[in-house]
Amino acid sequence: MRFGTLDGRLVLVSGDRALDVATASGGVLPSDVRAALARWDEVRAWAATADLAGAVPVTGAQLGPPVPDPRQVFAVALNYRPHAAEAGFTAPDAPLVFTKFPSCITGPVTTVALPPGNVDWEIEVVAVIGAGGHRIPRSSAWAAVAGLTCGQDLSERLTQSQGKPAQFSLGKSFPGFGPTGPVAVTPDAFPDRDDIGFESTLLSGGTRETLQSGRTAEMIFPIDDLVARISAICPLLPGDLIFTGTPAGVGNRRTPPRFLRPGETLISRLDGVGELRQTFAAHDG
């Protein structure tokens, strides 16, 4: 099952068509994503037999973020060993969790104004929480995940590294720094929910360069483990997002460092989900 938003309303997505859940269910189910995720078992049961005849054509550019207004956005640092090594750290013994503030969340096709500083890329697989819960055991953690989507943890490295301790959350929460989408896909729809490939490329001046690639099987702390560990402390709410970490290949660890520039386009693709496309513009002041 593939789901997303169109004009802020929950839709089922099949190919290039979208079905409005509230309208098609005769108002039985809500149009609000978080309200629907709180009743995720009902939504899934209805979707299994939903009539797609009323679906309308849709493009990736028309779709919004799968969850437009999450209340909590968790992110995980150094969750791939090669990325930990390139950053000069040993692999952690427990997840290193920070936050992205929800106001940075955007949809799959956007223009991002580059703030002053050094803006870097970090492709990530993002877990969308369904009904949520507190102290979810790992054995039940996958059932708590409504879907997986593609995300970019865009990061302004100067702000991120300011101070002791550093300002991780602020440096990763400028407007547009949390693109997600184009849809979320339920875990059962993947051939192997624990081994999904992803890749990012950069279009710049007529050239195309691969920046990062990886597979979720390479995570130090897999998705179900993250859900269990985070929910052991913070109750997870319907629609919460977990950015699960990035592999090696970020710009600030290159020699010399390489950051995003106005006019460039970053394309991020998650197998079975689709792609994000962010074009970068100069800051207007």
C-alpha positions as CSV (number, residue, x, y, z in Angstrom):
1,M,0.0,0.0,0.0
2,R,1.3,3.4,-1.0
3,F,-0.1,6.6,0.7
4,G,0.7,10.3,0.7
5,T,-1.0,13.7,0.6
6,L,-2.6,15.8,-2.0
7,D,-3.6,19.3,-1.0
8,G,-3.0,18.2,2.6
9,R,-5.4,15.3,2.4
10,L,-4.6,11.6,2.8
11,V,-4.6,9.7,-0.5
12,L,-3.9,6.2,-1.6
13,V,-1.5,6.3,-4.5
14,S,-1.5,3.7,-7.3
15,G,0.8,4.4,-10.2
16,D,0.1,7.9,-11.3
17,R,-3.3,8.2,-9.7
18,A,-4.4,9.2,-6.2
19,L,-7.6,8.3,-4.3
20,D,-8.9,10.7,-1.6
21,V,-9.5,8.5,1.4
22,A,-12.1,10.6,3.2
23,T,-14.1,11.1,0.0
24,A,-13.9,7.5,-1.2
25,S,-14.8,6.1,2.2
26,G,-17.9,8.4,2.4
27,G,-16.5,10.3,5.3
28,V,-16.0,7.2,7.4
29,L,-12.2,7.8,7.5
30,P,-10.6,11.2,8.0
31,S,-8.7,13.3,5.5
32,D,-6.2,14.4,8.1
33,V,-3.1,12.2,8.0
34,R,-2.4,12.1,11.7
35,A,-6.0,11.3,12.5
36,A,-6.0,8.5,10.0
37,L,-2.7,7.1,11.3
38,A,-4.3,6.9,14.7
39,R,-6.8,4.5,13.2
40,W,-4.3,2.8,10.9
41,D,-5.8,-0.7,11.2
42,E,-9.1,0.6,10.0
43,V,-7.5,2.5,7.1
44,R,-5.6,-0.5,6.0
45,A,-8.6,-2.8,6.2
46,W,-10.6,-0.3,4.1
47,A,-7.8,0.2,1.6
48,A,-7.5,-3.5,0.9
49,T,-10.9,-3.4,-1.0
50,A,-11.1,0.3,-1.9
51,D,-12.5,1.1,-5.4
52,L,-9.8,3.0,-7.3
53,A,-12.3,4.2,-10.0
54,G,-12.5,7.6,-8.4
55,A,-8.7,8.1,-8.4
56,V,-7.4,11.2,-10.1
57,P,-4.1,11.8,-12.0
58,V,-1.3,13.0,-9.9
59,T,2.4,13.8,-10.3
60,G,5.2,13.8,-7.8
61,A,5.4,17.5,-7.9
62,Q,1.7,17.7,-6.8
63,L,2.2,15.4,-3.8
64,G,3.0,16.9,-0.4
65,P,4.9,15.2,2.4
66,P,3.4,11.9,3.5
67,V,2.9,13.5,7.0
68,P,2.7,17.3,6.6
69,D,2.6,18.1,10.3
70,P,4.4,15.5,12.5
71,R,4.5,16.3,16.2
72,Q,7.9,14.7,16.7
73,V,10.7,14.2,14.2
74,F,13.6,12.0,15.5
75,A,16.9,11.6,13.7
76,V,19.8,9.2,14.2
77,A,23.4,10.1,13.9
78,L,26.2,7.7,12.8
79,N,23.9,4.7,12.1
80,Y,26.2,3.3,9.3
81,R,29.7,2.3,10.1
82,P,31.4,3.8,7.0
83,H,29.8,7.2,7.8
84,A,30.9,7.0,11.4
85,A,34.4,6.2,10.1
86,E,34.5,9.1,7.6
87,A,33.3,11.5,10.4
88,G,36.2,10.4,12.6
89,F,34.1,8.5,15.2
90,T,33.9,4.9,16.3
91,A,30.6,3.2,15.8
92,P,28.2,4.0,18.7
93,D,27.0,1.4,21.2
94,A,23.6,2.9,21.3
95,P,21.6,5.1,18.9
96,L,22.7,8.8,18.9
97,V,19.3,10.5,18.7
98,F,18.6,14.2,18.0
99,T,15.6,16.1,16.5
100,K,14.7,18.0,13.4
101,F,12.1,20.6,14.1
102,P,8.8,19.8,12.3
103,S,8.6,23.2,10.5
104,C,11.4,22.0,8.2
105,I,9.3,19.1,6.8
106,T,8.4,19.6,3.1
107,G,7.2,17.5,0.1
108,P,9.2,15.7,-2.5
109,V,9.7,18.3,-5.2
110,T,10.8,21.7,-3.8
111,T,13.0,24.7,-4.1
112,V,15.2,25.3,-1.1
113,A,16.8,28.7,-0.3
114,L,20.3,28.1,0.8
115,P,21.0,29.9,4.1
116,P,24.4,31.4,4.7
117,G,27.0,28.7,5.5
118,N,27.7,25.3,4.2
119,V,24.6,23.2,3.3
120,D,25.2,19.5,3.0
121,W,23.2,16.5,1.9
122,E,22.3,13.3,3.9
123,I,19.9,10.9,2.2
124,E,17.9,8.8,4.7
125,V,15.2,6.3,5.0
126,V,12.4,7.7,7.1
127,A,10.0,5.6,9.2
128,V,6.4,6.9,9.5
129,I,4.8,5.9,12.8
130,G,1.2,4.6,12.7
131,A,-0.9,4.5,15.9
132,G,2.2,4.9,18.0
133,G,2.8,3.7,21.6
134,H,5.1,3.8,24.6
135,R,7.7,1.1,25.4
136,I,7.0,-0.8,22.2
137,P,8.9,-4.1,22.3
138,R,11.2,-4.8,19.4
139,S,9.1,-7.9,18.5
140,S,6.1,-5.5,17.9
141,A,8.1,-2.6,16.5
142,W,7.5,-3.2,12.8
143,A,3.7,-3.3,13.4
144,A,4.1,0.2,14.7
145,V,5.5,1.5,11.4
146,A,2.8,2.6,9.0
147,G,5.2,3.1,6.2
148,L,8.7,4.0,4.9
149,T,9.5,7.0,2.8
150,C,12.6,8.8,1.4
151,G,14.0,11.8,3.2
152,Q,16.9,14.2,3.1
153,D,18.4,15.4,6.4
154,L,19.8,18.7,4.9
155,S,22.3,20.2,7.2
156,E,24.0,23.6,7.5
157,R,27.3,22.6,9.0
158,L,28.4,25.9,10.5
159,T,25.3,26.2,12.6
160,Q,25.3,22.5,13.4
161,S,28.8,22.7,14.8
162,Q,28.4,26.0,16.8
163,G,28.9,25.8,20.5
164,K,29.8,23.0,23.0
165,P,27.7,20.9,22.8
166,A,26.9,21.5,19.1
167,Q,23.6,22.8,17.7
168,F,22.6,19.7,15.8
169,S,18.9,20.4,15.7
170,L,19.1,24.0,14.7
171,G,21.6,23.3,11.9
172,K,19.2,20.7,10.4
173,S,16.0,22.6,10.6
174,F,16.1,25.6,8.3
175,P,13.0,25.9,6.1
176,G,12.9,23.1,3.5
177,F,15.6,21.0,5.3
178,G,13.3,18.0,5.7
179,P,12.0,16.9,2.3
180,T,10.1,13.6,2.4
181,G,8.1,11.5,0.0
182,P,6.9,11.2,-2.6
183,V,4.8,8.5,-0.9
184,A,5.1,6.3,2.1
185,V,4.9,2.5,1.5
186,T,3.8,0.0,4.0
187,P,6.6,-2.4,5.1
188,D,4.8,-5.5,3.8
189,A,5.0,-4.1,0.2
190,F,8.8,-4.4,0.1
191,P,10.4,-7.6,-1.0
192,D,12.5,-7.4,2.2
193,R,11.6,-4.6,4.6
194,D,15.1,-4.9,6.2
195,D,17.1,-4.6,3.0
196,I,16.1,-1.6,0.9
197,G,18.4,0.3,-1.4
198,F,18.7,4.0,-1.8
199,E,20.9,6.5,-3.7
200,S,21.4,10.3,-4.2
201,T,22.8,12.1,-7.2
202,L,23.6,15.8,-7.9
203,L,22.8,17.6,-11.1
204,S,25.2,20.5,-11.5
205,G,26.1,22.4,-14.7
206,G,25.0,19.6,-17.0
207,T,26.8,16.9,-15.1
208,R,25.4,14.2,-12.9
209,E,27.3,12.8,-9.9
210,T,26.4,10.0,-7.5
211,L,26.8,11.3,-4.0
212,Q,25.6,8.5,-1.7
213,S,24.2,5.0,-1.9
214,G,23.4,2.3,0.6
215,R,21.1,-0.4,1.9
216,T,19.1,-0.4,5.1
217,A,20.6,-3.9,5.9
218,E,23.8,-2.0,6.6
219,M,22.3,0.0,9.5
220,I,24.0,-0.5,12.9
221,F,20.6,-0.2,14.6
222,P,17.8,-1.5,12.3
223,I,14.5,0.3,12.0
224,D,12.6,-2.0,14.4
225,D,15.4,-1.6,17.0
226,L,15.2,2.2,16.7
227,V,11.4,2.2,17.2
228,A,11.8,0.0,20.3
229,R,14.7,2.1,21.8
230,I,13.1,5.5,21.1
231,S,9.7,4.5,22.3
232,A,11.2,3.1,25.5
233,I,11.7,6.8,26.5
234,C,9.4,8.9,24.3
235,P,5.8,7.8,23.6
236,L,5.6,7.7,19.8
237,L,2.6,9.6,18.4
238,P,0.6,9.0,15.2
239,G,2.6,10.4,12.3
240,D,5.9,10.8,14.0
241,L,8.9,10.5,11.8
242,I,12.2,8.8,12.4
243,F,15.1,9.7,10.1
244,T,17.2,6.6,10.4
245,G,20.7,7.8,9.5
246,T,22.8,8.4,6.4
247,P,25.6,6.3,4.8
248,A,29.1,7.5,3.8
249,G,29.5,10.2,1.2
250,V,28.5,13.5,2.8
251,G,30.0,16.7,1.5
252,N,31.8,18.0,4.6
253,R,34.0,14.9,4.8
254,R,35.3,15.2,1.2
255,T,38.7,16.5,0.5
256,P,38.2,19.4,-0.2
257,P,34.7,19.7,1.4
258,R,31.9,20.1,-1.1
259,F,28.6,21.8,-0.3
260,L,25.4,22.6,-2.2
261,R,25.3,25.6,-4.5
262,P,22.5,27.7,-6.1
263,G,21.2,26.2,-9.3
264,E,22.1,22.6,-8.4
265,T,19.4,19.8,-8.1
266,L,19.7,17.0,-5.6
267,I,17.8,13.8,-6.5
268,S,17.3,11.2,-3.8
269,R,15.7,7.8,-4.6
270,L,14.5,5.0,-2.4
271,D,13.7,1.6,-4.0
272,G,10.0,0.9,-4.1
273,V,9.1,4.4,-3.0
274,G,10.3,6.9,-5.6
275,E,12.4,10.1,-5.7
276,L,12.8,13.5,-4.1
277,R,14.0,16.4,-6.2
278,Q,15.3,19.6,-4.5
279,T,16.6,22.5,-6.5
280,F,18.7,25.0,-4.6
281,A,18.4,28.8,-4.8
282,A,20.4,31.7,-3.4
283,H,19.2,33.1,-0.1
284,D,17.2,36.2,-0.6
285,G,18.8,38.0,2.3
